[in-house]
Amino acid sequence: MESATRRSSGGGILEGFYRVVMRRTFVYVTFVITGALLAAREADYGVHKLWEKNNVGKRYEDISVLGQRPVDE
């Protein structure tokens, strides 16, 4: 009976996560802000790549005539 009520000393993944990240407010806030910044960066990169894939040949960089001066002979 005593072994059933006693917690294991190793703990699980969530308990380890709680010990490392969520126990102190400063570490938790830093973890959340860092995660938000990384997620925003990855979302921006993904949308940019999707935009480029859908607009191949339609972008300013793809048109070879724009930005060139006519040759005077």
RALIN-V874583 format. One record per residue. N is the residue number from 0. RES is the residue in one letter. SS is DSSP state (helix for helix, strand for strand, loop for the rest). Layout:
n=<N N>
res=<RES RES>
ss=<SS SS>
This chain:
n=<0 1 2 3 4 5 6 7 8 9 10 11 12 13 14 15 16 17 18 19 20 21 22 23 24 25 26 27 28 29 30 31 32 33 34 35 36 37 38 39 40 41 42 43 44 45 46 47 48 49 50 51 52 53 54 55 56 57 58 59 60 61 62 63 64 65 66 67 68 69 70 71 72>
res=<M E S A T R R S S G G G I L E G F Y R V V M R R T F V Y V T F V I T G A L L A A R E A D Y G V H K L W E K N N V G K R Y E D I S V L G Q R P V D E>
ss=<loop helix helix helix helix loop loop loop loop loop loop loop helix helix helix helix helix helix helix helix helix helix loop loop helix helix helix helix helix helix helix helix helix helix helix helix helix helix helix helix helix helix helix helix helix helix helix helix helix helix helix helix helix helix loop loop loop loop loop helix helix helix loop loop loop loop loop loop loop loop loop loop loop>
